[in-house]
């Protein structure tokens, strides 16, 4: 899900590293623009929130609500935006960077830059989140709690999604569950297992968490919508 090389010829792309350890994964992770872009408002929100103090119960409420809705938001974005099917309107194809890059990501799940949120999307999204944090809440401290939580989740999403697509093998049960689900989405059937950072949450609620042994292997998991 990135655009830092989406149109570059294959021969000009950097050789793909073999990543089998967390150390190697961490080093490679910070070679891409998305984590750095998210880190700026994340660190800024954390420093500002600590400096402001003024901790109240509503801060815990904002965190709890955001964490509770995050699997549903993740599911809706994955289904409604990333799996958007290009449409024709008056002879014009309606399509845009996120679904285009996501189709490339399905074609080649090991292409590391395509794993990340495209930087042009973050250029628009992060300022909007920052403005919301500054002006949409009755207390600045509460707004910074919001911004800190959202950017921390974005970083967690980027790291989890990236790590799943490396050669690092899961060692702990929670990570094994999300690893297994996302691999099913890519290599079993693209119509199920839409959440990335959790397993059996929004997918179970919305009917996309089947028994994998009862699901037919899709012929279009690497070619979304049969578009190529």
C-alpha positions as CSV (number, residue, x, y, z in Angstrom):
1,X,0.0,0.0,0.0
2,X,2.7,2.5,-0.9
3,X,3.5,4.7,-3.8
4,X,7.2,5.1,-3.2
5,X,8.0,2.8,-6.1
6,X,4.6,1.8,-7.5
7,X,5.4,2.8,-11.0
8,X,9.2,2.2,-11.0
9,X,10.5,-0.5,-13.4
10,X,11.3,-3.8,-11.6
11,X,15.0,-3.6,-12.4
12,X,15.3,-0.2,-10.6
13,X,13.8,-1.4,-7.3
14,X,16.0,-2.1,-4.3
15,X,16.8,-5.8,-3.8
16,X,14.3,-7.3,-1.3
17,X,15.8,-8.2,2.0
18,X,15.3,-11.5,3.7
19,X,13.9,-10.6,7.2
20,X,13.8,-13.4,9.7
21,X,14.5,-11.5,13.0
22,X,12.8,-8.7,14.8
23,X,16.0,-6.7,14.7
24,X,16.2,-6.9,10.9
25,X,12.5,-6.2,10.7
26,X,12.9,-3.0,12.8
27,X,15.8,-1.7,10.8
28,X,14.0,-2.2,7.5
29,X,10.8,-0.7,8.9
30,X,12.4,2.6,9.4
31,X,13.8,2.7,5.9
32,X,10.3,3.7,4.6
33,X,8.6,7.0,4.8
34,X,5.3,6.1,6.5
35,X,6.7,5.3,10.0
36,X,8.6,8.6,10.0
37,X,5.6,10.6,8.9
38,X,3.4,9.0,11.6
39,X,6.2,9.4,14.3
40,X,6.1,13.2,14.0
41,X,2.6,13.8,15.3
42,X,2.9,10.8,17.6
43,X,5.9,12.2,19.4
44,X,4.5,15.7,19.3
45,X,1.2,14.6,20.8
46,X,2.9,12.5,23.5
47,X,5.1,15.3,24.5
48,X,2.3,17.8,24.6
49,X,0.0,15.5,26.4
50,X,2.5,14.9,29.2
51,X,3.3,18.6,29.4
52,X,-0.4,19.6,29.8
53,X,-1.3,17.1,32.5
54,X,-5.0,17.7,33.4
55,X,-5.8,14.0,33.4
56,X,-9.5,13.2,33.7
57,X,-11.8,10.2,33.3
58,X,-12.8,11.4,29.8
59,X,-9.2,10.7,28.6
60,X,-9.7,7.1,29.5
61,X,-13.1,7.2,27.8
62,X,-11.6,8.5,24.5
63,X,-8.9,5.8,24.5
64,X,-11.4,3.1,25.3
65,X,-13.8,4.2,22.5
66,X,-11.1,4.5,19.9
67,X,-9.7,1.1,20.7
68,X,-13.2,-0.4,20.7
69,X,-14.1,1.0,17.3
70,X,-10.7,0.4,15.7
71,X,-11.4,-3.1,14.4
72,X,-14.6,-2.0,12.8
73,X,-12.9,1.1,11.2
74,X,-10.1,-1.2,10.0
75,X,-12.7,-3.6,8.5
76,X,-14.7,-0.8,6.8
77,X,-11.6,0.8,5.2
78,X,-10.4,-2.6,4.0
79,X,-13.7,-3.6,2.4
80,X,-15.0,-0.2,1.3
81,X,-11.8,1.5,0.2
82,X,-8.9,-0.9,-0.3
83,X,-11.1,-3.4,-2.1
84,X,-12.8,-0.7,-4.2
85,X,-13.7,-2.0,-7.6
86,X,-12.8,0.5,-10.4
87,X,-16.0,1.9,-12.0
88,X,-16.8,3.6,-15.2
89,X,-18.7,6.8,-15.1
90,X,-19.3,8.6,-18.4
91,X,-16.3,6.9,-20.0
92,X,-14.1,7.9,-17.0
93,X,-12.6,5.3,-14.8
94,X,-13.2,6.0,-11.1
95,X,-10.2,4.7,-9.2
96,X,-7.5,6.2,-6.8
97,X,-4.2,5.5,-5.2
98,X,-5.3,3.4,-2.2
99,X,-7.2,0.7,-4.1
100,X,-4.7,0.7,-6.9
101,X,-1.8,0.2,-4.6
102,X,-3.7,-2.4,-2.6
103,X,-4.3,-4.4,-5.8
104,X,-0.6,-4.3,-6.4
105,X,-0.1,-5.4,-2.8
106,X,-2.3,-8.5,-3.4
107,X,-0.4,-9.3,-6.6
108,X,2.9,-9.3,-4.8
109,X,2.4,-9.5,-0.9
110,X,6.2,-9.6,-0.4
111,X,6.9,-6.2,-2.1
112,X,7.7,-4.3,1.1
113,X,7.0,-0.7,0.0
114,X,3.5,-1.7,-1.1
115,X,2.7,-2.9,2.5
116,X,2.7,0.6,3.9
117,X,0.0,3.3,3.8
118,X,0.9,5.5,0.8
119,X,2.7,8.6,1.8
120,X,0.4,10.9,-0.2
121,X,-2.5,9.6,1.9
122,X,-0.7,10.4,5.1
123,X,0.1,13.9,3.8
124,X,-3.6,14.6,3.8
125,X,-4.7,12.4,6.8
126,X,-2.2,13.4,9.4
127,X,-2.9,17.2,9.3
128,X,-6.6,16.5,9.5
129,X,-6.1,14.4,12.6
130,X,-3.9,17.1,14.1
131,X,-6.5,19.8,13.5
132,X,-9.1,17.6,15.1
133,X,-6.9,17.1,18.1
134,X,-6.3,20.9,18.4
135,X,-9.8,22.2,17.9
136,X,-12.5,19.5,18.1
137,X,-12.4,18.8,21.8
138,X,-13.4,20.9,24.8
139,X,-10.0,20.5,26.4
140,X,-6.6,20.7,24.5
141,X,-5.4,17.9,26.7
142,X,-8.3,15.7,25.6
143,X,-7.6,16.5,22.0
144,X,-4.0,15.4,22.5
145,X,-5.2,12.2,24.1
146,X,-7.2,11.6,20.9
147,X,-4.2,12.4,18.6
148,X,-1.8,10.3,20.6
149,X,-4.2,7.3,20.6
150,X,-4.9,7.5,16.8
151,X,-1.3,8.0,15.7
152,X,-0.2,5.2,18.1
153,X,-2.7,2.9,16.5
154,X,-1.6,3.9,13.0
155,X,2.0,3.1,14.0
156,X,0.8,-0.2,15.5
157,X,-1.1,-1.0,12.3
158,X,1.9,-0.3,10.0
159,X,4.2,-2.4,12.2
160,X,1.8,-5.3,12.4
161,X,0.9,-5.4,8.7
162,X,4.6,-5.0,7.7
163,X,5.8,-7.7,10.1
164,X,3.2,-10.2,8.8
165,X,4.6,-9.8,5.3
166,X,8.2,-10.4,6.3
167,X,9.8,-13.8,6.8
168,X,9.7,-13.4,10.6
169,X,7.7,-16.3,12.0
170,X,5.2,-15.7,14.9
171,X,6.2,-16.9,18.3
172,X,3.4,-15.7,20.5
173,X,-0.3,-16.7,20.4
174,X,-1.8,-13.2,19.8
175,X,0.6,-12.5,16.9
176,X,0.1,-16.0,15.5
177,X,-3.6,-15.4,15.3
178,X,-3.4,-12.1,13.3
179,X,-0.6,-13.6,11.2
180,X,-2.7,-16.6,10.3
181,X,-5.8,-14.5,9.5
182,X,-4.0,-12.1,7.2
183,X,-2.2,-14.9,5.4
184,X,-5.6,-16.5,4.8
185,X,-6.9,-13.2,3.4
186,X,-4.0,-13.1,0.9
187,X,-3.5,-16.7,0.0
188,X,-6.9,-18.4,0.8
189,X,-9.7,-16.1,0.0
190,X,-9.7,-12.3,-0.3
191,X,-13.4,-12.0,0.7
192,X,-12.7,-12.9,4.3
193,X,-10.4,-12.0,7.2
194,X,-10.3,-8.3,6.7
195,X,-8.9,-7.1,10.0
196,X,-5.1,-6.9,10.4
197,X,-4.3,-5.9,14.0
198,X,-6.8,-8.2,15.6
199,X,-8.4,-11.6,14.9
200,X,-12.0,-12.7,15.3
201,X,-13.3,-9.2,16.2
202,X,-15.0,-7.1,13.4
203,X,-14.7,-10.1,11.1
204,X,-16.7,-12.3,13.5
205,X,-19.2,-9.5,14.0
206,X,-19.7,-8.9,10.3
207,X,-19.6,-12.5,9.0
208,X,-16.2,-12.6,7.5
209,X,-14.5,-15.0,9.9
210,X,-15.4,-18.5,8.5
211,X,-13.8,-21.8,9.2
212,X,-10.9,-21.8,6.7
213,X,-11.4,-25.5,6.0
214,X,-14.9,-24.7,4.7
215,X,-13.7,-21.9,2.4
216,X,-12.9,-22.4,-1.3
217,X,-9.5,-21.2,-2.3
218,X,-10.1,-18.1,-4.4
219,X,-8.6,-17.7,-7.9
220,X,-8.5,-13.9,-7.6
221,X,-6.8,-13.6,-4.2
222,X,-3.7,-12.3,-6.0
223,X,-5.7,-10.6,-8.8
224,X,-8.5,-8.6,-7.1
225,X,-11.7,-8.4,-9.1
226,X,-9.9,-10.3,-11.9
227,X,-8.7,-6.9,-13.1
228,X,-5.5,-8.1,-14.9
